Amino acid sequence: MQEALELEIKKLLIDALNLEDLTPEQIDAEEALFFKGLGLDSIDALELGLALQKRYGVSMSADSQETRRHFGSIKALAQFVGAARVR
C-alpha cells in the first residue's frame, strides 16, 4: 500500500511540475525534495501542495513546521496522505 502510494505521488510530482526528464523510478522515495536532492523550490512546493489537495483532498498550512516535515520526501508525503485518508 505504502509503495503504491509513493509511486502515485512520484507520478503526481512529475506531472504537476512538468518534470518530463524524470521517471518515477529515478526518484528515491527517501531523497530530499527541496534544496539538495531533487532541488525543488517554494513555487514547486505550492504547485505540489495544490496537486495533492486536488488529488487526495488533503490540506496543509503553508508555513507550518509539520508541513515542512511532510514535504521532506516522497516517503513522508505518502505517510501523510495515507494517514489523512484513514481519518
Biopython code that builds the backbone (N, CA, C, O; Angstrom):
import numpy as np
from Bio.PDB.StructureBuilder import StructureBuilder

atoms = [
    (1, "MET", "N", (0.830, -1.201, 0.000)),
    (1, "MET", "CA", (0.000, 0.000, 0.000)),
    (1, "MET", "C", (0.867, 1.253, 0.000)),
    (1, "MET", "O", (0.666, 2.157, -0.812)),
    (2, "GLN", "N", (1.848, 1.302, 0.931)),
    (2, "GLN", "CA", (2.727, 2.466, 1.025)),
    (2, "GLN", "C", (3.512, 2.674, -0.275)),
    (2, "GLN", "O", (3.619, 3.795, -0.772)),
    (3, "GLU", "N", (4.061, 1.577, -0.818)),
    (3, "GLU", "CA", (4.851, 1.691, -2.048)),
    (3, "GLU", "C", (3.990, 2.137, -3.213)),
    (3, "GLU", "O", (4.445, 2.919, -4.048)),
    (4, "ALA", "N", (2.765, 1.663, -3.289)),
    (4, "ALA", "CA", (1.855, 2.073, -4.369)),
    (4, "ALA", "C", (1.540, 3.561, -4.257)),
    (4, "ALA", "O", (1.491, 4.264, -5.266)),
    (5, "LEU", "N", (1.327, 4.039, -3.043)),
    (5, "LEU", "CA", (1.043, 5.458, -2.826)),
    (5, "LEU", "C", (2.271, 6.301, -3.149)),
    (5, "LEU", "O", (2.143, 7.384, -3.721)),
    (6, "GLU", "N", (3.453, 5.819, -2.790)),
    (6, "GLU", "CA", (4.689, 6.538, -3.130)),
    (6, "GLU", "C", (4.818, 6.672, -4.647)),
    (6, "GLU", "O", (5.176, 7.736, -5.152)),
    (7, "LEU", "N", (4.527, 5.591, -5.369)),
    (7, "LEU", "CA", (4.597, 5.627, -6.835)),
    (7, "LEU", "C", (3.583, 6.632, -7.393)),
    (7, "LEU", "O", (3.908, 7.406, -8.293)),
    (8, "GLU", "N", (2.366, 6.620, -6.863)),
    (8, "GLU", "CA", (1.342, 7.589, -7.293)),
    (8, "GLU", "C", (1.824, 9.021, -7.085)),
    (8, "GLU", "O", (1.666, 9.873, -7.959)),
    (9, "ILE", "N", (2.413, 9.273, -5.923)),
    (9, "ILE", "CA", (2.859, 10.632, -5.602)),
    (9, "ILE", "C", (4.049, 11.031, -6.477)),
    (9, "ILE", "O", (4.169, 12.196, -6.857)),
    (10, "LYS", "N", (4.921, 10.088, -6.799)),
    (10, "LYS", "CA", (6.033, 10.378, -7.721)),
    (10, "LYS", "C", (5.478, 10.804, -9.079)),
    (10, "LYS", "O", (5.943, 11.779, -9.669)),
    (11, "LYS", "N", (4.477, 10.064, -9.570)),
    (11, "LYS", "CA", (3.863, 10.400, -10.864)),
    (11, "LYS", "C", (3.173, 11.755, -10.787)),
    (11, "LYS", "O", (3.260, 12.553, -11.721)),
    (12, "LEU", "N", (2.490, 12.016, -9.678)),
    (12, "LEU", "CA", (1.825, 13.299, -9.484)),
    (12, "LEU", "C", (2.843, 14.434, -9.491)),
    (12, "LEU", "O", (2.612, 15.472, -10.112)),
    (13, "LEU", "N", (3.962, 14.244, -8.809)),
    (13, "LEU", "CA", (5.025, 15.236, -8.757)),
    (13, "LEU", "C", (5.551, 15.535, -10.162)),
    (13, "LEU", "O", (5.712, 16.696, -10.537)),
    (14, "ILE", "N", (5.815, 14.491, -10.927)),
    (14, "ILE", "CA", (6.328, 14.652, -12.287)),
    (14, "ILE", "C", (5.321, 15.408, -13.148)),
    (14, "ILE", "O", (5.699, 16.315, -13.889)),
    (15, "ASP", "N", (4.040, 15.042, -13.056)),
    (15, "ASP", "CA", (3.001, 15.715, -13.849)),
    (15, "ASP", "C", (2.781, 17.153, -13.403)),
    (15, "ASP", "O", (2.725, 18.060, -14.234)),
    (16, "ALA", "N", (2.655, 17.369, -12.099)),
    (16, "ALA", "CA", (2.340, 18.700, -11.571)),
    (16, "ALA", "C", (3.452, 19.700, -11.852)),
    (16, "ALA", "O", (3.187, 20.882, -12.072)),
    (17, "LEU", "N", (4.697, 19.231, -11.843)),
    (17, "LEU", "CA", (5.831, 20.140, -12.010)),
    (17, "LEU", "C", (6.477, 20.036, -13.389)),
    (17, "LEU", "O", (7.539, 20.610, -13.632)),
    (18, "ASN", "N", (5.822, 19.296, -14.294)),
    (18, "ASN", "CA", (6.321, 19.137, -15.658)),
    (18, "ASN", "C", (7.780, 18.690, -15.702)),
    (18, "ASN", "O", (8.603, 19.283, -16.400)),
    (19, "LEU", "N", (8.082, 17.652, -14.958)),
    (19, "LEU", "CA", (9.450, 17.119, -14.901)),
    (19, "LEU", "C", (9.580, 15.942, -15.865)),
    (19, "LEU", "O", (9.893, 14.825, -15.452)),
    (20, "GLU", "N", (9.338, 16.199, -17.151)),
    (20, "GLU", "CA", (9.298, 15.126, -18.148)),
    (20, "GLU", "C", (10.611, 14.379, -18.275)),
    (20, "GLU", "O", (10.627, 13.252, -18.769)),
    (21, "ASP", "N", (11.716, 14.978, -17.843)),
    (21, "ASP", "CA", (13.007, 14.307, -17.966)),
    (21, "ASP", "C", (13.247, 13.296, -16.846)),
    (21, "ASP", "O", (14.278, 12.623, -16.831)),
    (22, "LEU", "N", (12.305, 13.183, -15.912)),
    (22, "LEU", "CA", (12.409, 12.239, -14.799)),
    (22, "LEU", "C", (11.369, 11.132, -14.941)),
    (22, "LEU", "O", (10.273, 11.353, -15.456)),
    (23, "THR", "N", (11.728, 9.951, -14.480)),
    (23, "THR", "CA", (10.752, 8.860, -14.375)),
    (23, "THR", "C", (10.555, 8.573, -12.886)),
    (23, "THR", "O", (11.427, 8.891, -12.078)),
    (24, "PRO", "N", (9.426, 7.978, -12.515)),
    (24, "PRO", "CA", (9.210, 7.645, -11.106)),
    (24, "PRO", "C", (10.342, 6.782, -10.528)),
    (24, "PRO", "O", (10.698, 6.917, -9.357)),
    (25, "GLU", "N", (10.895, 5.908, -11.350)),
    (25, "GLU", "CA", (11.964, 5.013, -10.894)),
    (25, "GLU", "C", (13.238, 5.777, -10.541)),
    (25, "GLU", "O", (14.047, 5.293, -9.749)),
    (26, "GLN", "N", (13.425, 6.948, -11.110)),
    (26, "GLN", "CA", (14.622, 7.742, -10.840)),
    (26, "GLN", "C", (14.518, 8.539, -9.536)),
    (26, "GLN", "O", (15.510, 9.101, -9.072)),
    (27, "ILE", "N", (13.339, 8.586, -8.957)),
    (27, "ILE", "CA", (13.141, 9.358, -7.732)),
    (27, "ILE", "C", (13.211, 8.413, -6.536)),
    (27, "ILE", "O", (12.410, 7.486, -6.416)),
    (28, "ASP", "N", (14.164, 8.657, -5.665)),
    (28, "ASP", "CA", (14.306, 7.874, -4.435)),
    (28, "ASP", "C", (13.267, 8.387, -3.442)),
    (28, "ASP", "O", (13.217, 9.584, -3.161)),
    (29, "ALA", "N", (12.446, 7.501, -2.917)),
    (29, "ALA", "CA", (11.358, 7.897, -2.012)),
    (29, "ALA", "C", (11.870, 8.571, -0.742)),
    (29, "ALA", "O", (11.132, 9.309, -0.089)),
    (30, "GLU", "N", (13.118, 8.322, -0.393)),
    (30, "GLU", "CA", (13.670, 8.901, 0.829)),
    (30, "GLU", "C", (14.539, 10.131, 0.554)),
    (30, "GLU", "O", (15.028, 10.769, 1.486)),
    (31, "GLU", "N", (14.729, 10.459, -0.721)),
    (31, "GLU", "CA", (15.552, 11.613, -1.098)),
    (31, "GLU", "C", (14.843, 12.924, -0.743)),
    (31, "GLU", "O", (13.621, 13.029, -0.843)),
    (32, "ALA", "N", (15.620, 13.903, -0.335)),
    (32, "ALA", "CA", (15.058, 15.220, -0.040)),
    (32, "ALA", "C", (14.439, 15.807, -1.307)),
    (32, "ALA", "O", (14.992, 15.667, -2.398)),
    (33, "LEU", "N", (13.293, 16.463, -1.157)),
    (33, "LEU", "CA", (12.632, 17.075, -2.309)),
    (33, "LEU", "C", (13.163, 18.479, -2.585)),
    (33, "LEU", "O", (13.202, 18.921, -3.733)),
    (34, "PHE", "N", (13.570, 19.172, -1.531)),
    (34, "PHE", "CA", (13.962, 20.569, -1.675)),
    (34, "PHE", "C", (15.441, 20.770, -1.414)),
    (34, "PHE", "O", (16.093, 19.980, -0.731)),
    (35, "PHE", "N", (15.949, 21.856, -1.982)),
    (35, "PHE", "CA", (17.368, 22.228, -1.869)),
    (35, "PHE", "C", (18.213, 21.109, -2.448)),
    (35, "PHE", "O", (18.243, 20.943, -3.668)),
    (36, "LYS", "N", (18.901, 20.337, -1.617)),
    (36, "LYS", "CA", (19.621, 19.188, -2.175)),
    (36, "LYS", "C", (18.576, 18.150, -2.554)),
    (36, "LYS", "O", (17.382, 18.370, -2.350)),
    (37, "GLY", "N", (19.002, 17.044, -3.091)),
    (37, "GLY", "CA", (18.018, 16.056, -3.534)),
    (37, "GLY", "C", (17.460, 16.468, -4.883)),
    (37, "GLY", "O", (18.218, 16.705, -5.823)),
    (38, "LEU", "N", (16.146, 16.556, -4.987)),
    (38, "LEU", "CA", (15.531, 16.943, -6.262)),
    (38, "LEU", "C", (15.704, 18.428, -6.569)),
    (38, "LEU", "O", (15.584, 18.841, -7.722)),
    (39, "GLY", "N", (15.984, 19.229, -5.546)),
    (39, "GLY", "CA", (16.247, 20.648, -5.775)),
    (39, "GLY", "C", (15.008, 21.477, -6.067)),
    (39, "GLY", "O", (15.102, 22.487, -6.765)),
    (40, "LEU", "N", (13.864, 21.084, -5.559)),
    (40, "LEU", "CA", (12.643, 21.854, -5.766)),
    (40, "LEU", "C", (12.706, 23.151, -4.963)),
    (40, "LEU", "O", (13.491, 23.273, -4.022)),
    (41, "ASP", "N", (11.866, 24.125, -5.349)),
    (41, "ASP", "CA", (11.829, 25.402, -4.633)),
    (41, "ASP", "C", (10.429, 25.668, -4.086)),
    (41, "ASP", "O", (9.549, 24.811, -4.175)),
    (42, "SER", "N", (10.225, 26.852, -3.522)),
    (42, "SER", "CA", (8.945, 27.167, -2.866)),
    (42, "SER", "C", (7.779, 27.203, -3.850)),
    (42, "SER", "O", (6.660, 26.841, -3.485)),
    (43, "ILE", "N", (8.012, 27.624, -5.067)),
    (43, "ILE", "CA", (6.948, 27.620, -6.089)),
    (43, "ILE", "C", (6.539, 26.171, -6.375)),
    (43, "ILE", "O", (5.355, 25.857, -6.490)),
    (44, "ASP", "N", (7.541, 25.300, -6.486)),
    (44, "ASP", "CA", (7.260, 23.874, -6.693)),
    (44, "ASP", "C", (6.441, 23.311, -5.532)),
    (44, "ASP", "O", (5.522, 22.518, -5.737)),
    (45, "ALA", "N", (6.783, 23.728, -4.314)),
    (45, "ALA", "CA", (6.051, 23.256, -3.128)),
    (45, "ALA", "C", (4.589, 23.656, -3.208)),
    (45, "ALA", "O", (3.704, 22.858, -2.899)),
    (46, "LEU", "N", (4.337, 24.878, -3.620)),
    (46, "LEU", "CA", (2.963, 25.372, -3.747)),
    (46, "LEU", "C", (2.205, 24.555, -4.796)),
    (46, "LEU", "O", (1.081, 24.116, -4.553)),
    (47, "GLU", "N", (2.818, 24.358, -5.949)),
    (47, "GLU", "CA", (2.167, 23.588, -7.017)),
    (47, "GLU", "C", (1.926, 22.140, -6.601)),
    (47, "GLU", "O", (0.872, 21.572, -6.886)),
    (48, "LEU", "N", (2.910, 21.550, -5.928)),
    (48, "LEU", "CA", (2.753, 20.172, -5.468)),
    (48, "LEU", "C", (1.668, 20.088, -4.400)),
    (48, "LEU", "O", (0.868, 19.153, -4.401)),
    (49, "GLY", "N", (1.636, 21.056, -3.494)),
    (49, "GLY", "CA", (0.604, 21.094, -2.457)),
    (49, "GLY", "C", (-0.785, 21.180, -3.050)),
    (49, "GLY", "O", (-1.707, 20.509, -2.584)),
    (50, "LEU", "N", (-0.942, 22.006, -4.082)),
    (50, "LEU", "CA", (-2.243, 22.134, -4.756)),
    (50, "LEU", "C", (-2.629, 20.830, -5.455)),
    (50, "LEU", "O", (-3.788, 20.419, -5.418)),
    (51, "ALA", "N", (-1.657, 20.190, -6.087)),
    (51, "ALA", "CA", (-1.931, 18.920, -6.769)),
    (51, "ALA", "C", (-2.342, 17.842, -5.761)),
    (51, "ALA", "O", (-3.252, 17.056, -6.022)),
    (52, "LEU", "N", (-1.662, 17.811, -4.605)),
    (52, "LEU", "CA", (-2.019, 16.836, -3.562)),
    (52, "LEU", "C", (-3.417, 17.115, -3.013)),
    (52, "LEU", "O", (-4.186, 16.192, -2.746)),
    (53, "GLN", "N", (-3.729, 18.381, -2.852)),
    (53, "GLN", "CA", (-5.053, 18.761, -2.342)),
    (53, "GLN", "C", (-6.138, 18.342, -3.323)),
    (53, "GLN", "O", (-7.172, 17.806, -2.926)),
    (54, "LYS", "N", (-5.897, 18.590, -4.608)),
    (54, "LYS", "CA", (-6.864, 18.221, -5.641)),
    (54, "LYS", "C", (-7.051, 16.707, -5.717)),
    (54, "LYS", "O", (-8.179, 16.218, -5.787)),
    (55, "ARG", "N", (-5.962, 15.982, -5.704)),
    (55, "ARG", "CA", (-5.990, 14.537, -5.908)),
    (55, "ARG", "C", (-6.481, 13.779, -4.673)),
    (55, "ARG", "O", (-7.272, 12.842, -4.785)),
    (56, "TYR", "N", (-6.003, 14.195, -3.492)),
    (56, "TYR", "CA", (-6.280, 13.416, -2.288)),
    (56, "TYR", "C", (-7.147, 14.137, -1.258)),
    (56, "TYR", "O", (-7.523, 13.546, -0.246)),
    (57, "GLY", "N", (-7.465, 15.399, -1.505)),
    (57, "GLY", "CA", (-8.307, 16.147, -0.571)),
    (57, "GLY", "C", (-7.603, 16.524, 0.720)),
    (57, "GLY", "O", (-8.259, 16.818, 1.719)),
    (58, "VAL", "N", (-6.271, 16.519, 0.713)),
    (58, "VAL", "CA", (-5.517, 16.898, 1.906)),
    (58, "VAL", "C", (-5.168, 18.383, 1.843)),
    (58, "VAL", "O", (-4.934, 18.929, 0.766)),
    (59, "SER", "N", (-5.136, 19.018, 2.991)),
    (59, "SER", "CA", (-4.701, 20.415, 3.004)),
    (59, "SER", "C", (-3.657, 20.602, 4.086)),
    (59, "SER", "O", (-3.669, 19.932, 5.119)),
    (60, "MET", "N", (-2.758, 21.530, 3.819)),
    (60, "MET", "CA", (-1.649, 21.792, 4.717)),
    (60, "MET", "C", (-1.464, 23.286, 4.871)),
    (60, "MET", "O", (-1.738, 24.055, 3.950)),
    (61, "SER", "N", (-1.002, 23.686, 6.025)),
    (61, "SER", "CA", (-0.675, 25.082, 6.271)),
    (61, "SER", "C", (0.681, 25.380, 5.640)),
    (61, "SER", "O", (1.651, 24.660, 5.875)),
    (62, "ALA", "N", (0.747, 26.437, 4.845)),
    (62, "ALA", "CA", (1.960, 26.745, 4.092)),
    (62, "ALA", "C", (3.180, 27.015, 4.970)),
    (62, "ALA", "O", (4.302, 26.695, 4.579)),
    (63, "ASP", "N", (2.978, 27.591, 6.131)),
    (63, "ASP", "CA", (4.132, 27.979, 6.935)),
    (63, "ASP", "C", (4.343, 27.124, 8.178)),
    (63, "ASP", "O", (5.097, 27.507, 9.073)),
    (64, "SER", "N", (3.693, 25.987, 8.241)),
    (64, "SER", "CA", (3.802, 25.137, 9.431)),
    (64, "SER", "C", (5.044, 24.249, 9.373)),
    (64, "SER", "O", (5.438, 23.781, 8.304)),
    (65, "GLN", "N", (5.650, 24.027, 10.528)),
    (65, "GLN", "CA", (6.798, 23.136, 10.660)),
    (65, "GLN", "C", (6.397, 21.718, 10.285)),
    (65, "GLN", "O", (7.180, 20.989, 9.675)),
    (66, "GLU", "N", (5.179, 21.325, 10.648)),
    (66, "GLU", "CA", (4.678, 19.992, 10.330)),
    (66, "GLU", "C", (4.605, 19.793, 8.819)),
    (66, "GLU", "O", (4.973, 18.733, 8.312)),
    (67, "THR", "N", (4.130, 20.809, 8.099)),
    (67, "THR", "CA", (4.063, 20.720, 6.644)),
    (67, "THR", "C", (5.457, 20.545, 6.060)),
    (67, "THR", "O", (5.637, 19.774, 5.118)),
    (68, "ARG", "N", (6.431, 21.238, 6.597)),
    (68, "ARG", "CA", (7.811, 21.094, 6.102)),
    (68, "ARG", "C", (8.295, 19.661, 6.267)),
    (68, "ARG", "O", (9.006, 19.140, 5.408)),
    (69, "ARG", "N", (7.915, 19.027, 7.361)),
    (69, "ARG", "CA", (8.294, 17.618, 7.562)),
    (69, "ARG", "C", (7.615, 16.736, 6.514)),
    (69, "ARG", "O", (8.243, 15.836, 5.957)),
    (70, "HIS", "N", (6.331, 16.994, 6.246)),
    (70, "HIS", "CA", (5.605, 16.199, 5.245)),
    (70, "HIS", "C", (6.244, 16.319, 3.870)),
    (70, "HIS", "O", (6.269, 15.351, 3.109)),
    (71, "PHE", "N", (6.755, 17.490, 3.549)),
    (71, "PHE", "CA", (7.359, 17.733, 2.246)),
    (71, "PHE", "C", (8.837, 17.350, 2.217)),
    (71, "PHE", "O", (9.544, 17.690, 1.268)),
    (72, "GLY", "N", (9.309, 16.647, 3.243)),
    (72, "GLY", "CA", (10.721, 16.262, 3.301)),
    (72, "GLY", "C", (11.118, 15.266, 2.227)),
    (72, "GLY", "O", (12.233, 15.317, 1.707)),
    (73, "SER", "N", (10.208, 14.360, 1.893)),
    (73, "SER", "CA", (10.499, 13.314, 0.906)),
    (73, "SER", "C", (9.183, 12.738, 0.392)),
    (73, "SER", "O", (8.113, 13.019, 0.931)),
    (74, "ILE", "N", (9.281, 11.939, -0.642)),
    (74, "ILE", "CA", (8.100, 11.236, -1.169)),
    (74, "ILE", "C", (7.545, 10.305, -0.089)),
    (74, "ILE", "O", (6.331, 10.207, 0.085)),
    (75, "LYS", "N", (8.430, 9.628, 0.629)),
    (75, "LYS", "CA", (8.014, 8.704, 1.694)),
    (75, "LYS", "C", (7.195, 9.454, 2.756)),
    (75, "LYS", "O", (6.153, 8.965, 3.193)),
    (76, "ALA", "N", (7.667, 10.642, 3.170)),
    (76, "ALA", "CA", (6.956, 11.437, 4.181)),
    (76, "ALA", "C", (5.598, 11.903, 3.645)),
    (76, "ALA", "O", (4.607, 11.893, 4.375)),
    (77, "LEU", "N", (5.553, 12.305, 2.388)),
    (77, "LEU", "CA", (4.277, 12.724, 1.792)),
    (77, "LEU", "C", (3.298, 11.556, 1.740)),
    (77, "LEU", "O", (2.114, 11.719, 2.036)),
    (78, "ALA", "N", (3.793, 10.384, 1.364)),
    (78, "ALA", "CA", (2.923, 9.200, 1.280)),
    (78, "ALA", "C", (2.375, 8.842, 2.655)),
    (78, "ALA", "O", (1.209, 8.467, 2.780)),
    (79, "GLN", "N", (3.207, 8.953, 3.690)),
    (79, "GLN", "CA", (2.736, 8.669, 5.049)),
    (79, "GLN", "C", (1.653, 9.672, 5.453)),
    (79, "GLN", "O", (0.648, 9.294, 6.054)),
    (80, "PHE", "N", (1.857, 10.946, 5.124)),
    (80, "PHE", "CA", (0.871, 11.985, 5.442)),
    (80, "PHE", "C", (-0.442, 11.731, 4.715)),
    (80, "PHE", "O", (-1.507, 11.754, 5.330)),
    (81, "VAL", "N", (-0.372, 11.490, 3.415)),
    (81, "VAL", "CA", (-1.574, 11.253, 2.612)),
    (81, "VAL", "C", (-2.290, 9.989, 3.096)),
    (81, "VAL", "O", (-3.515, 9.971, 3.218)),
    (82, "GLY", "N", (-1.520, 8.939, 3.369)),
    (82, "GLY", "CA", (-2.101, 7.685, 3.852)),
    (82, "GLY", "C", (-2.833, 7.888, 5.185)),
    (82, "GLY", "O", (-3.932, 7.367, 5.380)),
    (83, "ALA", "N", (-2.225, 8.639, 6.088)),
    (83, "ALA", "CA", (-2.850, 8.908, 7.392)),
    (83, "ALA", "C", (-4.091, 9.783, 7.221)),
    (83, "ALA", "O", (-5.084, 9.588, 7.922)),
    (84, "ALA", "N", (-4.045, 10.729, 6.313)),
    (84, "ALA", "CA", (-5.189, 11.631, 6.090)),
    (84, "ALA", "C", (-6.363, 10.867, 5.493)),
    (84, "ALA", "O", (-7.518, 11.179, 5.783)),
    (85, "ARG", "N", (-6.080, 9.873, 4.665)),
    (85, "ARG", "CA", (-7.139, 9.059, 4.050)),
    (85, "ARG", "C", (-7.894, 8.248, 5.087)),
    (85, "ARG", "O", (-9.091, 8.005, 4.930)),
    (86, "VAL", "N", (-7.216, 7.825, 6.139)),
    (86, "VAL", "CA", (-7.798, 6.971, 7.167)),
    (86, "VAL", "C", (-8.804, 7.743, 8.015)),
    (86, "VAL", "O", (-9.800, 7.179, 8.469)),
    (87, "ARG", "N", (-8.549, 9.012, 8.226)),
    (87, "ARG", "CA", (-9.427, 9.827, 9.104)),
    (87, "ARG", "C", (-10.817, 9.942, 8.580)),
    (87, "ARG", "O", (-11.660, 10.588, 9.202)),
]
sb = StructureBuilder()
sb.init_structure("model")
sb.init_model(0)
sb.init_chain("A")
sb.init_seg("    ")
for serial, (resi, resn, name, xyz) in enumerate(atoms, 1):
    if name == "N":
        sb.init_residue(resn, " ", resi, " ")
    sb.init_atom(name, np.array(xyz, "f"), 0.0, 1.0, " ", f" {name:<3s}", serial, name[0])
structure = sb.get_structure()
